[in-house]
């Protein structure tokens, strides 16, 4: 080979190397950026040319793709959109999906690793590609009952299955219609989205898993669990029973909800304090336990940790280093303690399940286009949080609270309901946050439920948990127990 031919060969080889490098950079390193670029119309249209899998509740589609005669080929539609919006989310033509549409986008769009052979088969056979279906754990009866019971109130209802962790209902109000955000008109989607962002009550927020509120007295369950698990206290352990209590190193005064003592007598037991939902003895107990013990128990229940169901759940919080006054307030769910409804449902469900917390889950199965199972989700125990003995003791204490205590409006004839109400302060002049959490039947728990009512339920600072939240829980439990 002469010198000139060598030079030409080297130049050609360098050109091929440059071409290979540039195409590799585009295809490997820049592919995600190119796909995500809003200007990439071809990628956007290609994503809609695939028949996206359905999202199912009780075997019926609550989200599905139907063929249409436009460039997108398929239109995403949501059955009973207002009811299921916190679960399905939406997939817009000009932005990122939300809800299960986002969390399981790979499966729904047919691009997940588990669907690789289905993709190859579509290429070989020439069949149109299809995404997988997602069967949720949602019970349509429970979902509808929770929606109806919450009415026009701003808040959330969560129902779970204590033995498995399956989420049976997840309602958030105010809600929105995801169909209006899935139309094939970018300008209309933008206008609708902006209107929802600015709407009263933040309807795009899933209050069940992403709204943090002071839990108030429902947090007393965590504190009592810490006390009983320490081995130093029993339900009959007593504390001084004054009508007012001045916080340590502070001029602030704690009172009980009724304004007087916690029952009669100079002392009061933990059992009575929980049954009547008294703040002063819980503050005294919190100071004796200390913030480290309360935090440790809260974190065993899941506080201070993010998790997915597979929707992302905002971490409920217990403060890192409260002073004595803050520790006393934290013992009845005030100061910087914050919780989601799902987190408080986990507390009740764990007690109902003999002290073992099951990982919460919103999905039962991923189904191939031919409805054969690609993935089945089995119940998974997260951890033993409290002993079986402590769980049994707390169950009886919660039953007493419903039968003859501060949660009496959750009573159901012929059924022992275990429950705890909460009425949390948000500021000097701000409306209260109202709660109920519990489970039924107490002897063989089938359902755990948490009700959150924000903005005082329209009653400002005159509403309370037993007035508004407990009756909602009763209505939902009656519906699911009688179905």
N, C-alpha and C positions, 0 to 999 in steps of 0.2 A: 504494500500500500504506500503510494507516494505521499509526500508531505502535504500537498494541497488536499488530497482526499481525506487525510487524517483530520485536517482542520475543519473541513465540511462536516465530517462525521461527529466531531466534538460539538460543533455548533448545533447540529440537529439534536444530539443527545441532550444538550443543555436546554434547548427549546422544549423537548418533551418533558424534562424534569420540571421546568418552570410551569408548564401546562398542568402537570400532575399535582404540583404543589398548590397552585391557585384553585384548581377544582376541589382539592381535598379541603382547603380552608373554607371554601364556600359551602361544600356539602356536609362537612363534619362540624367545623367550629362556628360557622355563621348560620347554620340551618335553622336553629331555634330562633335567632334574632330575626331572620327573614320571614319565618312563619308567623312570628308575633307582630310583625310590622303592619300597622293599620292600612298602609298603602298597598299591601300585597293582596289585591282583589282575587287573584287566582287561587291562592291558598284558602281564603275565606269561602269562596264558592265551592272549592273541593271538599271542605269540611262539612258543608251542608248537603253535598251530593250523596253522602252516606246516610242510610236509614238508621238514625240513632236509636239505640235500644230504649225500651219503655222502663219507667219506674212504676213499680206495682205496690199496691196496698191491699191485702186480702185477696191477691190474685188479679185484681182489676187495675188497669192503667190509670195512674194519676198524672203521668206525663208520657207523651208518645209523639212520634213523628209521623205526619200524614203527608202524602204526595200532593204537590201543588204545581201549577203550570207557570213557574217563573224560573229565574236563573238559579235559585237556591234549591229547587227540586223538592225539598221537604219543609214543612212548617211544624215547628214544635208547638204542641198544644197541651194545656194543663186542665184536667178535669177537676172541677170544684177548686179552682186555683186559690181562692182566699183561704180555704180550710187547710190546704197542704203546702202553701208557699214556704213556710219556715223549713220544711223538709226537702222539697224538690229544688228550691231556688229557681233560677231561670238562666237561659243561655241567650244572650243578645247577639245581634248581627255585628255589633261594633264594639265589643268589649269582652271582659272575662266573665265566665259563668259563675254562679254562686250555688250554695246548698249542695245537694247530692249531684247536681249537674256538674259542679266543679270537683267535688271530692272523688267522684268515680268517673271522671271524664274519659279516662283511658278505656275503661270497660264499656261505657255507654257508646263511645265513638268507634269501638272495635279495634283500638290500637294498643291495647294492653299486651303484655308478654304472654298472658294465658290464652290470648286469641291469635297467636302467631300462625298456627296451622290453619285456622279459619281464613286468615288473610291470604296464605299461600293457595288454599283451595279455591278461593274466589278468583285469584289470578289465573289458575289453571283451567277452571271450568267456565270462566267468563261470566259467572254470576255476579250480580250487584252485591257489594259488601254490605254487611249489616253489623250493628253494634249489639252488645250483650244487654240483656234485661237485668234489672236490679229489683229483687223482691225484698221489700222492707219488712221490718218487724211490726209495723204499725197496724193496730186493730181498728178498722174503720168505725166500729161501734164506739170504742173508747175515744177515738179522735172526735167524732161528731158530738158525743156526750160532753166532752171537755169544752168544745167550741160553744155549744148551746148554754152550758152552765156559766161560762165566763161572761156571756152576754156582751154588753157594750163597755165593759170595764177594760181598762188598760192593764195588761199583765200577761200571765202565762199559766198554763196547767201542764204538768208532766206526769205521766203514768208509766210505771215500769213493772216488770215481773221480777220479784225479789230473788227467786231461785235461779234465774238465768241471766239477768241483766238486760233483757230485751226491752227496748223502749216501745211501749204500746200506744202512747199518745204524746204529741208535742205540739201544743197550741200556743200561738203568740198573737196578741192583739195590741194595737191595731195591725191589720194585715194588709196585703196588697194582691192584686191580680197579676200573676206572672205572665199571662197571655199578652198583656199590654206592653211587656218588655221583650217579647219574642217576635214581634211583627217584623216584616222584611222592609222596614223603612227607618233608616238610621236617625233621621231628624226627629221622627215621632218617638223613637226610643229615647233619644236624648231629652226631649221635652218631658216625657213621662218620668224618667229617672230623676231629673232635676226637681220636678214637682214633688216626688216622693221624698227626696232628701230634705226638702224644706217643709214637708207636711207635719202637722202637730203629731206628737207621739212617736216619731221615728219609725214608721211602719216597716222599713227595710231591716230593722234590727230583730234578730231572733232572740226574744227575751228569755226563752227557755235555757239557752246556753251561752249567750253573749251579753246579758244584762246583769250588772253587779249592783246589789242593793244591800244595805245593812240587814242582817237576818233577824235582828231582834231576838225574841224569846225562843224561836225554834233552835237557836244556837245553844240554848241551855242543855239540849240533848248531848251535845259534844262535851260540855263541861261536866255533866253528871257522869257520862261514860268515863271521863278521865278520873273523876273521883272514885268511882267504884272499882276501876281497874287498878288503882294505886294500892288497894288493899287496906287503906287507912280509913275508909268511909263505908257506911252502909246506907240504905234508904232511911234508916232511923237515926242517923247522925244529926245532932242538933246544933243550932246557931242562935245567937241573940235575935230577938224579934222586935226591934224598934219600928216606929212609924216613919222615921227619917234616918238617913245615914250619910254623914259627911265624908266625902272622898279623901283619902290620905293626901296630905300636903296641898290641900285645895279648899276653897270655900264652896265648891259645888256640892249640892245635896241630891242624893238618890231617894226616890220614893217608889212605893209599889203602885201598881196601876189603879188600885182602888183608893189610894191616898191614905190608908191606915196601915195597921200591922198585917202580917200574913197569917190570918186566922187568929184565934185567941191564944193567950198564954204568953209567957215571957220568952219562951224559946220556940223554935219551929224546926221540923225535920226537913231533910232534903226531899223526901217523898211529897210532903205537903207543899213545899216551895215549888216543885215541878207541877204538881196537880193544879195549884192555884196560880201558877206562873208569876211568882213574886220576885221582884228584882233585888231587894235588899239582901236576903239570905244567899242569893246566887253571887252577889258582889262579894259578900263575906267569904263564901266558898272559893271564889276565884282568887282572892288575895291569899288564902291559905295554900291553894294549889300552886300558885305562881304561873307566870306567863309561859315558862318553858314547858311545863306539864300540859297546859291547855293547847299550846301550839303543837306539841308532839302528837296529841290525840287528833287535833284538827287535820294535821298532815297525814295521819294514818287513814283518815276518812277521804282524803284527796285534796284538801286545801293547799294552796301555794303550788299547785301543779297543773300544767296544761295537759289535755289529752284529747283524743279524737274518738268519734263514734260511728262513722269516720268524719263527720262534720267536726270542725275545730271548736273545742269548748274553752271559753275563757277561764283562766285560773281564778278560783275563789281565793280570798286572801285572809290570813291572820297576821297581824303586824309583827315586825321583826324584833323590836325592842321597846315595848310599851313601858311607861313608868307605872307606879302602883295604882294611881288613879285610873289610868287607861286600862290596866289589867282588870280592875274591878268592873269597869264599864264593858269590857270585852266579854265578861262572863255572862252577860245577858245580851250579847250580839250587837253592841254599840261601838263607839269610837271608830277605829279603822277596819273593823271586821266587815267583809263583803262576801256575798255568796250568790251563785246562780241558782235558779230553781232545780236544775238537774243535780247540782251538788247536794242540795238539801234532800232531794229524792234519794240520793245514794246513802245518806245518813240513815233515813228511815228504812230503806231496803236492806241495808246491812244489819240493822237491829232485827228486822223481820226474818232475815236469813240466818239467824243464830250467831251473828257476829262475823260472818264471812261476806266480804264485799265481792260481788260479781262485776266484771268489767261491763259497763253499759255499751249497748250496741244497737244500731238502727237498721242493720242489714242482715237478713237471713241467708240469702243466696244470690250468687251471680249466675245467670242463666244464658246459655248460648242461644243463637237465633232459633235453633230447633227445640229450645226449652230444656235441653239437657243441662244438668248442673256443672258449671265450671268451677265454682267454689262455694262451699257451704260453711257457714260460720257457726261453730259450736260454742256453748257457754264456757267462759273462762273465769276461774276464780282469781281475783286480783290479790287478795291477802286476807288473813284473819285479822280483823281490826280489834275486836273485843272478844272476850271469852263467851262461850255459850251460856254460862251462868249469868254474866252481866247482861247479855242480850235478853234473857228470859226475865230478869228483874226489871229491866227498862221497859220491856213490853207491857208488863203488868202496871207499871207506873203510868205509861201512856194510855192504857185502857182506863185507868182510874181518872185520868184527865178528861176523857171523853164522857165517861159515865157520870162523874160527879165533880167536874172541875171547869177549867177555863176553856176547854174545847168541846163543851156540851152540845153545840149546834151541829156536830158531826155524828151524833148518835143515829143509829139505824136499828129499827126494831128487829130483834131476832139475830143480830150480828154484833159481835164484839169488835169495835173499831178502836185501834190504838192511834193516838194522835197528839199533836202539840201545835198550838197556835202561836203567832208572833205579831207584835205591833211595834214597828221600829220607827224611831225618830230620825229625821233627815236634817233638821235645822230648826232654829227657834220658831220660825213662822211657816215652815214648809209642811205640806201634807205628809201624813204617815205612810209607811209601806206596810202592807198587811200580808200575813202568811198563814198557811196551814201545811203541815206535813204529817204523814202517817201511813197506815196500812190496814188491810182487812182481808179476810177474817183474822183476828189476832192469833187464834190457835193454829191456823194453817194458812199463812199469808199468801194470797194469790196476786194482790195488787198493792203497790206502794204509790202514793200520790203526793205531789206538792203543788200548792196553789200560791201564786204570787199576784198581789194586786198593788199596782203603783198608783201614785198621785192620790192616795187616800181613798180610792174608790169614789171620788167625787164628794167625799164628806170631810175633806181637810184633815183636821186633827180630832174629829169626833168619831171617826170610824175605828174599828179594831178587828183583830183577826177572827175572833169568834162570831162577830156580827156578819162579816162578808165572806171571808175565805173559807171558814168551816162549812157553811151550807153548800158552797160550790163543790167542795170535796165530797160531801154527803151525796149530792146529786149524781156526781160522776161514778162514785163507788156503787151506788144503787143500780145504775145503768149497766155497769160491767158485771156485777154480781148476778143480775137477773137476766142476762142475755141468753 
